[in-house]
Amino acid sequence: MDRERLALAESLGQCLQSRGLMLATAESCTGGWLAKTITDIAGSSQWFDCGFVTYSNQAKERLLGVSAETLAAQGAVSEATVREMVAGALARSRADWAVAISGIAGPGGGTPDKPVGFVCFAWGPRHALIRSCGLHLEGDREGIRRQAVLFALRQLQEYVLESS
């Protein structure tokens, strides 16, 4: 585990734990890497409830309640989908906050509208605004996935701190 990911996760954990908050993750292209990063920290059970790895559209529907209509109209890699992933993770866990990631890590699978490296993120607390964004990350599959985990951790901590 690299130091930057560990330091970000530890800092996020301190932030959540000091506020008595629990987190859930909902991941697609990162395949559980965000949850692994979090659980690499001893004591993370104090602030991490669970992680959902929903790689297929069917899993997103079944496990997180993402609507088939959203997936058909917007695709799995869309801000609408990751917002529904966050809502589903919150509804199906005891978490106060959730984060979702869905993207195209490559090397194939990209389109002109959604090229390899396009990743969507969402973050939000229970009963409040779910924020989302999409961005293009550069690099190979591993690099894109690593950058996605780092970005998700940074943005989540920023949003939690801002909401306190």
Buried (B, 14 or more C-beta within 10 A) or exposed (E): EEEEBEEBBBEBBEBBBEBEBBBBBBBBBBBBBBBBBBBEBEEBEEBBBBBBBBBEBEBBBEBBBBBEEBBEEBBBBBBBBBBBBBBBBBEBBEBBBBBBBBBBBBEEBBEEEBEBBBBBBBBBBBEEEBBBEBEEBEBEBEBBBBBBBBBBBBBBBBBBEEEE
